[in-house]
Amino acid sequence: MNLQYFGTAAAEAVPAPFCECPVCQAARQKGGRNVRTRSQALVEGRLLLDFPPDTYLHVLNYGLRLWEVDSVLITHCHSDHIYPGDLWCLTDCAAHRKVERPFHLYGSAPTLELIRRQCEDIAAIEKRGALELHLVTVFQPFTVEGFRVTPLRADHGAPDSFVYMLEKEGKAMLYAHDTGLLPQESMDYLEKADVHFDLVSYDCTNGLLTTNNRGHMGLDGDIQLREALAGMGRVTGKTLHVVNHFSHNGQAGYDELVPLAEEKGFQVSYDGMSIDF
């Protein structure tokens, strides 16, 4: 299975537009992997994870062939993970497609409500069959693009925030953004699940900060979640552990974070990173 990260930042990106903190200033000076756009990823070249304001930038910079992608999972209704304005590009005047087919978007009730409020001409887009919205319910698995997808409840500020468990052809991954340490009901679900994750992608918004790991995690929270998953047998010695979704508030850019994370057994994601597992 393949996972490609297109964006790996929190809502304000790195460097943040108006910020003069050391992390942002260093990112402007160093460039490269220290520069991060809003979070988005693609699994197996088919299943998109989130639709942020930087989606078009990812099309330009990382070869995201959006016209060939038919399905997207939305984690929650915050604007750095769903930007309904760009769905207007599915109108007949903006998208001349060789094969007319719907773009399937899966999300919670608050996410779908946001899209209906903010996507201009959505009635016309749906009428021409270019967009189909699908309601996702926590702990209710469904199938899309050949994946068995299970939404788990996240600990985050947006209503009905999810993290996603993806399974396909004997492979499994947990995409855990945006969330603090998972709520007990999600941990209970995982403890009963017959799954061993080949890859876990952890929220690391708080970076090196020591916090209560509510709403978001830092590296210390990622360690705690990994230990909990190991204790219930959901991860093994072969599991890849990747930290993702970074903020300048975490007190470390890519260059500073890599040696510290690697010492703890984590890979650090960066924009454009592709990983096979």
Secondary structure by P-SEA (a helix, b strand, c coil): cbbbbccccccccccccccccaaaaaaaaacccccccccccccccccccccccaaaaaaaccccccccccbbbbccccccccccccccccccccccccbbbbbbbbbcaaaaaaaaacccaaaaaaaaccbbbbbbbccbbbbccccbbbbccccccccccbbbbbbcccbbbbbccccccccaaaaaaaaaccccccbbbbbcccccccccccccccaaaaaaaaaaaaaaccccccbbbbbcccccccccccccaaaaaaaabbbbbcccccccc
